[in-house]
């Protein structure tokens, strides 16, 4: 399957059962909201993206004496998160890309079925709304979490901590774990594997879709 077809499939996914996010301007109860993505961390000098924020294009000023209740505030935050996407880390730096490479253990040429991102004790975020379908630990992946987003699955590996449970629903920006060095790893990093209908694909495709629409 070509990258273009996968990107199209990913866009279609975002209007499916497991993911309600939409990349374009959407209508919501009579108001029009523009979705933007910002950085999960609060301060940085680098270009980065965060879970979510939402602004109304026809928002009117509210008198000083009127304030939103905690329930209203929480509801607005939930709506914002349903209409968002998020990078898996607050800083994205690829240490080892998807594809053939020299295996760090054997020195032989071997296919790398995901990407390795630089990380140091960092929170790992769900990129899309989805479902936790697996959590566990083995000798290769170490501690891992696998999320299902429609026809896509995303696995986060070599974690030091897992913050979710199997069967749990997640929203973009929810913390699913903390990066680490468990399993077959030469140093701390976040390994991400993505599959579409069971076939391994380059995780950068999802990153590119996020970047394409949110910069």
C-alpha positions in Angstrom: 0.0 0.0 0.0 1.4 3.4 -1.0 2.1 6.1 1.5 -0.6 8.3 -0.1 -3.3 5.6 0.3 -2.2 5.0 3.9 -2.5 8.8 4.6 -6.0 8.8 3.1 -6.9 5.8 5.2 -5.7 7.5 8.2 -7.8 10.6 7.5 -10.8 8.3 7.0 -10.0 6.7 10.3 -10.4 10.0 12.1 -14.1 10.0 11.4 -14.5 6.3 12.5 -15.8 4.6 15.6 -12.6 4.7 17.7 -11.4 8.2 16.8 -13.6 11.3 16.6 -10.9 13.8 15.8 -11.2 15.9 12.7 -8.4 17.9 11.1 -10.6 20.6 9.5 -12.9 23.1 11.0 -15.9 21.4 12.5 -19.4 22.4 13.6 -20.3 21.9 17.3 -23.7 22.9 18.7 -24.1 25.9 16.5 -20.6 27.2 17.1 -17.6 26.8 14.8 -14.4 25.7 16.4 -10.9 25.7 15.0 -8.7 22.9 16.2 -5.1 23.6 17.0 -2.4 21.4 18.5 0.2 22.7 20.9 3.0 21.2 23.1 2.3 18.9 26.1 5.1 20.7 27.9 4.8 24.4 28.8 8.2 25.9 27.9 10.7 25.2 25.1 12.8 27.0 22.5 12.3 24.3 19.9 9.5 23.8 17.4 7.1 21.3 18.9 3.4 20.4 19.2 1.2 19.8 22.2 -2.0 17.9 22.9 -4.7 20.4 22.3 -6.4 23.8 22.5 -9.6 25.0 21.0 -10.9 28.4 20.1 -14.2 29.7 18.9 -14.2 31.8 15.7 -17.4 33.6 16.8 -16.6 33.8 20.5 -18.1 36.8 22.3 -16.7 38.6 25.3 -18.0 37.5 28.6 -18.8 40.0 31.4 -16.3 40.0 34.3 -18.9 38.8 36.7 -19.8 35.7 34.7 -17.5 32.7 35.1 -17.7 29.2 33.8 -18.5 26.5 36.3 -16.0 23.7 36.9 -18.3 21.3 35.0 -18.5 23.7 32.0 -14.7 24.0 32.0 -14.2 20.3 32.2 -16.7 19.8 29.3 -14.9 22.3 27.1 -11.6 20.5 27.8 -13.1 17.2 26.9 -14.5 18.5 23.7 -11.1 20.0 22.8 -9.4 16.7 23.4 -11.8 14.8 21.2 -11.1 17.2 18.4 -7.3 16.9 18.7 -4.2 14.8 17.9 -0.9 14.8 19.7 2.7 13.8 19.1 3.9 10.9 21.3 6.6 13.0 23.0 6.9 16.7 23.7 10.2 16.8 21.7 10.5 14.7 18.5 14.0 13.6 17.6 14.4 10.4 15.5 17.5 8.4 16.6 16.8 5.5 14.2 14.3 5.7 11.3 12.0 3.0 9.9 13.7 0.6 7.4 16.9 -1.3 7.0 19.7 -0.5 9.3 22.8 -1.9 11.0 21.5 -3.9 14.0 23.1 -2.4 17.1 23.5 -5.9 18.7 24.7 -8.0 15.8 26.2 -5.4 13.4 24.3 -7.1 10.5 21.9 -5.4 8.1 18.3 -5.8 9.5 14.9 -4.3 8.9 13.8 -2.0 11.7 10.0 -2.2 12.0 9.5 1.1 13.7 11.2 4.3 14.7 13.3 5.1 17.7 12.8 8.5 19.3 15.2 10.2 21.7 13.8 10.4 25.2 14.9 10.7 28.8 12.4 9.8 31.5 9.7 11.4 29.3 5.9 11.1 29.4 4.5 9.2 26.4 1.2 10.5 25.0 -1.6 8.8 23.0 -1.5 10.3 19.5 -5.2 9.7 18.8 -8.4 8.7 20.6 -8.4 5.0 21.0 -8.4 1.8 23.1 -5.7 0.1 25.1 -5.7 -3.4 23.7 -2.5 -4.7 25.3 0.0 -3.9 28.1 2.8 -6.2 29.0 6.5 -6.9 29.1 8.8 -9.2 27.1 12.5 -9.7 26.4 12.4 -7.7 23.1 9.9 -4.8 23.6 10.4 -4.5 27.3 7.4 -2.9 29.0 5.0 -1.9 26.2 1.5 -0.5 25.5 -0.5 -1.1 22.4 -3.3 1.2 21.4 -6.0 0.6 18.7 -7.2 3.5 16.6 -9.7 2.0 14.2 -7.7 -0.1 11.6 -4.4 1.2 13.1 -2.5 0.0 16.1 0.4 1.8 17.7 2.8 0.1 20.1 5.1 2.1 22.5 8.0 0.0 23.7 11.0 0.0 26.2 9.0 1.9 28.8 10.0 2.2 32.4 6.5 2.7 33.6 3.0 1.9 32.2 0.2 4.3 33.1 -2.8 2.7 31.5 -4.7 -0.7 31.7 -5.9 -3.0 29.0 -9.5 -2.1 28.0 -9.0 1.6 28.9 -10.2 4.3 26.5 -7.7 7.1 25.9 -7.8 10.5 24.4 -5.1 12.4 22.5 -2.5 13.7 25.1 -3.3 11.0 27.7 -0.1 9.7 29.3 0.3 6.0 28.5 3.7 5.5 30.1 7.2 6.8 30.8 10.1 6.1 28.5 12.8 3.8 29.7 15.4 1.1 28.7 13.6 -2.2 29.2 13.8 -5.1 26.9 16.3 -5.4 24.0 17.7 -1.9 24.0 21.1 -0.3 24.0 19.9 2.8 25.8 16.9 4.8 26.9 14.6 5.7 24.0 11.0 5.3 22.8 10.4 2.7 20.1 7.1 3.0 18.2 5.7 0.4 15.9 2.6 1.1 13.8 0.4 -1.3 11.9 -2.5 -0.8 9.5 -4.8 -3.8 9.2 -2.0 -6.0 10.6 0.7 -4.7 8.3 3.7 -2.8 9.6 3.9 0.8 8.3 6.2 3.7 8.9 5.1 5.6 12.0 6.4 8.8 10.5 3.2 8.7 8.3 1.1 9.6 11.3 3.6 12.3 12.3 3.5 13.7 8.8 -0.3 13.9 8.9 -0.2 15.8 12.2 2.4 18.1 10.8 0.6 18.6 7.6 -2.5 20.0 9.3 -1.0 21.6 12.3 2.5 22.6 11.5 
